[in-house]
Amino acid sequence: MTDRERIGKRIAELRKEHSYSQAKLAELTGLDGGHIARIELGRYNVGIDTLSKVADAFELMLDFTEKK
């Protein structure tokens, strides 16, 4: 699994944990719903500004963590 796919999968998990639809997450981030779908599928190379918007929607900070 690539980093892009791993990050997309994690965003999808967080979205579901918060009971958000892709449309709701799009609304909270100001991004297009199709864009959210591409991110979650790992089909889009996400920049730091976009990741920051997504993190804000989940009240999280972007940070570096140790690899498992």
Backbone as CSV, one residue per row, in Angstrom:
resi,resn,N_x,N_y,N_z,CA_x,CA_y,CA_z,C_x,C_y,C_z
1,MET,0.860,-1.178,0.000,0.000,0.000,0.000,0.906,1.241,0.000
2,THR,0.602,2.174,-0.860,1.380,3.407,-0.922,0.972,4.349,0.212
3,ASP,1.806,5.338,0.474,1.452,6.344,1.490,0.153,7.050,1.124
4,ARG,-0.007,7.341,-0.154,-1.218,8.021,-0.621,-2.461,7.177,-0.317
5,GLU,-2.378,5.871,-0.571,-3.499,4.977,-0.293,-3.745,4.845,1.212
6,ARG,-2.659,4.760,1.983,-2.771,4.642,3.437,-3.428,5.875,4.040
7,ILE,-3.030,7.036,3.589,-3.611,8.285,4.095,-5.078,8.384,3.694
8,GLY,-5.390,8.037,2.455,-6.782,8.054,2.002,-7.654,7.116,2.815
9,LYS,-7.118,5.933,3.088,-7.863,4.955,3.889,-8.110,5.493,5.290
10,ARG,-7.106,6.143,5.868,-7.261,6.700,7.220,-8.289,7.815,7.242
11,ILE,-8.302,8.646,6.229,-9.298,9.713,6.139,-10.697,9.111,6.057
12,ALA,-10.860,8.051,5.262,-12.158,7.384,5.159,-12.576,6.806,6.512
13,GLU,-11.619,6.216,7.241,-11.918,5.671,8.568,-12.378,6.769,9.520
14,LEU,-11.655,7.881,9.532,-12.022,8.999,10.399,-13.398,9.543,10.038
15,ARG,-13.648,9.637,8.748,-14.944,10.146,8.293,-16.073,9.260,8.802
16,LYS,-15.892,7.961,8.701,-16.917,7.026,9.156,-17.066,7.051,10.677
17,GLU,-15.939,7.177,11.401,-15.994,7.266,12.861,-16.797,8.479,13.318
18,HIS,-16.742,9.549,12.538,-17.476,10.770,12.853,-18.882,10.780,12.246
19,SER,-19.240,9.703,11.589,-20.549,9.568,10.916,-20.774,10.668,9.885
20,TYR,-19.705,11.040,9.183,-19.803,12.033,8.118,-19.927,11.314,6.773
21,SER,-20.763,11.821,5.929,-20.779,11.373,4.538,-19.635,12.099,3.824
22,GLN,-19.325,11.646,2.622,-18.319,12.376,1.846,-18.805,13.793,1.566
23,ALA,-20.097,13.950,1.354,-20.658,15.281,1.103,-20.490,16.184,2.325
24,LYS,-20.699,15.638,3.513,-20.539,16.430,4.742,-19.080,16.832,4.921
25,LEU,-18.151,15.898,4.702,-16.733,16.227,4.822,-16.346,17.283,3.789
26,ALA,-16.892,17.159,2.596,-16.628,18.166,1.561,-17.108,19.538,2.020
27,GLU,-18.289,19.579,2.602,-18.846,20.839,3.107,-17.949,21.435,4.203
28,LEU,-17.501,20.594,5.116,-16.670,21.062,6.237,-15.299,21.552,5.791
29,THR,-14.789,20.977,4.709,-13.447,21.333,4.241,-13.447,22.364,3.121
30,GLY,-14.606,22.562,2.488,-14.653,23.458,1.338,-14.137,22.804,0.067
31,LEU,-14.004,21.468,0.097,-13.531,20.727,-1.065,-14.726,20.111,-1.794
32,ASP,-14.520,19.742,-3.029,-15.543,19.075,-3.818,-15.701,17.629,-3.331
33,GLY,-16.922,17.117,-3.340,-17.170,15.749,-2.914,-16.402,14.720,-3.725
34,GLY,-16.280,14.948,-5.010,-15.500,14.053,-5.865,-14.038,14.046,-5.484
35,HIS,-13.554,15.184,-5.033,-12.171,15.312,-4.585,-11.956,14.458,-3.333
36,ILE,-12.915,14.497,-2.407,-12.845,13.679,-1.196,-12.783,12.203,-1.585
37,ALA,-13.616,11.787,-2.514,-13.635,10.391,-2.956,-12.293,9.973,-3.540
38,ARG,-11.690,10.827,-4.371,-10.388,10.508,-4.970,-9.297,10.425,-3.906
39,ILE,-9.357,11.297,-2.919,-8.381,11.256,-1.832,-8.506,9.936,-1.083
40,GLU,-9.727,9.568,-0.731,-9.944,8.337,0.033,-9.514,7.097,-0.745
41,LEU,-9.614,7.127,-2.049,-9.213,5.991,-2.879,-7.717,5.993,-3.184
42,GLY,-7.015,7.032,-2.745,-5.583,7.117,-3.002,-5.258,7.474,-4.434
43,ARG,-6.196,8.116,-5.100,-6.013,8.474,-6.512,-5.585,9.918,-6.705
44,TYR,-5.351,10.606,-5.606,-4.990,12.019,-5.694,-3.841,12.294,-4.749
45,ASN,-2.833,12.979,-5.231,-1.687,13.358,-4.419,-2.077,14.590,-3.601
46,VAL,-2.288,14.413,-2.318,-2.839,15.455,-1.458,-1.728,16.385,-0.950
47,GLY,-1.933,17.680,-1.116,-0.988,18.667,-0.612,-1.247,18.981,0.849
48,ILE,-0.313,19.664,1.454,-0.391,19.996,2.876,-1.597,20.872,3.190
49,ASP,-1.954,21.784,2.317,-3.108,22.658,2.565,-4.406,21.863,2.603
50,THR,-4.540,20.909,1.683,-5.737,20.063,1.666,-5.773,19.174,2.902
51,LEU,-4.642,18.562,3.244,-4.592,17.724,4.440,-4.932,18.525,5.689
52,SER,-4.496,19.757,5.740,-4.792,20.617,6.880,-6.292,20.877,6.997
53,LYS,-6.961,21.095,5.881,-8.414,21.306,5.892,-9.136,20.066,6.405
54,VAL,-8.676,18.901,5.958,-9.285,17.645,6.400,-9.040,17.442,7.894
55,ALA,-7.814,17.676,8.338,-7.486,17.540,9.770,-8.346,18.480,10.602
56,ASP,-8.525,19.705,10.152,-9.368,20.670,10.872,-10.797,20.167,11.022
57,ALA,-11.316,19.517,9.994,-12.684,18.995,10.045,-12.841,17.940,11.134
58,PHE,-11.744,17.231,11.438,-11.771,16.207,12.479,-11.187,16.701,13.801
59,GLU,-10.875,18.007,13.849,-10.258,18.625,15.024,-8.960,17.911,15.398
60,LEU,-8.141,17.660,14.376,-6.842,17.017,14.547,-5.753,17.932,14.016
61,MET,-4.527,17.660,14.450,-3.363,18.381,13.948,-2.591,17.466,13.020
62,LEU,-1.922,18.032,12.049,-1.014,17.260,11.218,0.310,17.154,11.973
63,ASP,0.826,15.958,12.033,2.059,15.750,12.785,2.782,14.529,12.216
64,PHE,4.054,14.440,12.502,4.809,13.254,12.112,4.739,12.246,13.238
65,THR,4.545,10.983,12.892,4.486,9.912,13.867,5.453,8.807,13.444
66,GLU,5.806,7.963,14.386,6.711,6.863,14.090,6.016,5.836,13.202
67,LYS,6.787,5.247,12.311,6.258,4.160,11.508,6.151,2.930,12.394
68,LYS,5.152,2.132,12.133,4.966,0.894,12.914,5.708,-0.244,12.279
